[in-house]
């Protein structure tokens, strides 16, 4: 039986996908957001804090929403 690694209720694969989505939309990020995404990507999605996850979710929601 396979187990799913999670960060709280969010599976690690979802967090990794959110980071990748943000990286794919770099032109829609501010300079601070680009640095933030680079930072959490460098440490790995398994080591981000709840507060960082909240900020990632906020950024991801904005950059993946079509106008």
Secondary structure, 3 states (H helix, E strand, C coil): CCCCCEECCEEHHHHHHHHHHHHHCHHHCCHHHHHHHHHHHHHCHHHCCHHHHHHHHHHHHHHHCCC
